């Protein structure tokens, strides 16, 4: 006899997401000498961060992992706490219910369903952009507004959608003649959208986008990602 890695038998594709969550939790947090099928109900947040990072890098097949600021955003999301500091989260534990049972406030999906959607989108359509560090991704809409509101007109950045599973959106600042600023978020692009026209070409199409935050001209940042048939056209 041999010990198997955890497996989950499903009867329909809509159970796939929950099955992956169960396997991930069991793989990452069970003890070697445990009673069969017994796994911790709560785990340290720092341990969860390591697991999410390992999963992200393995699925996307990138050497560029998650950063401290990404973990901070993910902690705010899973704990629904936007007042705590990064240090506060280090001593917390996250439960299985918070990970993949409780629906996120104001949404129709769990934390894992949202994160798995990000994984799938990045793996299928955004691997090269992520690996080139062109996507901040894990950042709140509120913090994006704070960053961009003081930047020149046309400054933009890319973040993963909060409201949709598997979407990436472009936030950009519009500055009026009176100096006032307004940050707008373009409707999120899904994997289907990006299979029709790539993210790089969509960014090239949008004339209101000028510099990738903080100050990189968009052609310099994304030029290598433009479709060759469009390069050089005015």
N, C-alpha and C positions, 0 to 999 in steps of 0.2 A: 504494500500500500504506500501511497505517497500523499503528501498534503497538496491540495490544489489552491491556486489563487481563487479569491471569491468569484462566484458566478451568479448571475441572476437570470432566470428563465422568464421570458416575456411572451405574450401571445398577440401583441399588437404594437405597431411602431410608436404609438403615442405614449407607450410605457418606457421608451428608450431613455428618456432624460432622467427619470427617477431611478432607473436601473444603474445608469452611470454614476449617479450621486451615491447610491448605496455601495457600489464597488469602490468608489474613490474613498469614502469614509472608512470602509472596512480595511482597505489596503493601507491607508495612512495611519489609522489610529488604533488598530487592534494590537493586543500583546501577543508575542510569539507563543507563550505557554497558556493561552486563554482557554476557557471552556468554549467549545464550538459555538459559533454565531454570536458570542458575547463581545460587544464593543462599547467603548465609553460613550456616554450620552452627551458629555461636554468635554471640550478640549481647549487648551490654552490658545488664545488668539495668535500668538507668535508661531505656534505649530501649524495653525491653519494657514498663515501667510506663507510659510515654507511649502506647504502642500499646494496651494494655489499657484505659486510661482513655478514649482516643478511641473505641474500639470500644464500650465500655460506654455512653458518653453518646449515641453515634449510634444504637445499637440500642434503648435504653430511651427515647430522645428526651427527655432531661432535661438541665438546665443544671447539675445537681449531680454533679460528678465524684467520683473516688476521692480519698481523703485519705491523708496520710503514714502514718497508723496502718493503713490498709487495705493499702498497699504492703508494710508490714512483715509483716503476716500472710500475704500472698500469697508473699512471699519465703521465709518459713519453710516454707510448704507446698511450693513448687516445688523448693526446695533440700533439703528434709527436714532442716533445721538450726534447732533451737530454742534454741541457745546464743549465736548471733551477735547483734550489735547492729545497729540500722538502718544505721549507718555502714559496718559490715563488708560489707553486701550491695551497697553502692553501687559497689564496685570489682569485683564479680563479673560473670561472663558466664553466660548461660543457653543451653542447647543445644536444638536441635529435639527431641532425644530426651526431654529433661526436660519440654519443652512438650507434646508430644503422641505420645510413643512408650512411655515408661516408665510402668508402672502405679504410682500412688501407694502408699506403704507401707500394707499392711493394707486396701487398697481394691481395687475391680475396675475402676477407670477411671483415665484420665490426668488431668493438671492441666487441659488444655484442655477435655476432656469435662465436668469438674466446673464450670469457669468458664462454659462455654457454657450449661450447665443453669441456672446462676444468672442469666445474661443473659435466657434465655427466660422464666423464672419472673418476674423483675422486670418485663420488658417486658409480659407478659400480665396480671399480677395485682398488682404492687407499685409501679408507677410513681409514683403519687401519694404513697404512704408514703415511698418513697425520696426524692422531691423535697422532701418536708416534713422530711427528716432524722429520721424516726422509726425508721429501721432502721440499726443499726450494721453488721449484715450480715457483714462480713469481719473476724471475730474468733474466736479459738480458744476451745474449751470450757474449757480450763484458765485462760485469762485472764478469762473470764466469771466463773468461780468465785471468782477473786481479787477481782474488782470487787464482786460481789454479796454475798459472805460477810460484809461489814462494813456492809451496808445494812439499813434497817428491813424488817420482814416485808412481803412482797407487792411488793417492788421487782423489776422485770423489764426485760428488753431482748430485742431480736430479732436473731438471727444466722442466717446461711445454714448449712444442715446440712453437716457434714463427711463424714458416712457415706452420704448419699444424694445423687443428682444431682437438682437442681431442687427443693430443699426448704428451707423456712424454719421455724425452731423458736423457741419462746419459752422463755427461761431465767428462772426466778424463784427468790427466796429465801424459805425457810420458817424462821422463827425460833421456837424453843421457849420455853417459860416460863422455862427455866433460862438463857436467853440464847444457847444454842447455835444454830448456823445450818446449814441444808442447802440446797444449790442443786439444783433439779430442772430437767430439760429436757423439755418436752412433745414428744410424737411429732411429727416434722416434717410440715408441711402442704405438699402438692404443688399444682401449678396446678389439677389436677382438684378437689382439696378446696376450694380458694379460689374456684373457679367455682360451687360449690354454695352456699357461705356465705363471705362476704368475711372478710378478716383482721380488719378493724375490728369486725365483729359477733362474731367468735369471741373477740376480746379482751374485748369487753363482756360476753359470756356467762360468762367465767371469773372467778368472784368472788374467787379467791385473788390475782388481779392487781390491784394498787392504784396504784402509781406507776411511770411509765416512768423508767428510770435517767437522771439521778441522783435527781430528786425532782419529776417533773411528774405531777400527778394524771391517771390514764388517760383520764378523760372530757374533760379539757382537751386532752390530746395527740391523742386519736383521735375526739373528738366529731364533727368534721366528716366523718369517714369512716364513721359509723354509718349503717345503712340507715334512712331516714326513718320507716318503719313501726314501727321499734323505739324511736325516740327518745321519751322521756317515759314509757316503760313501766317499771314497777318489777320 
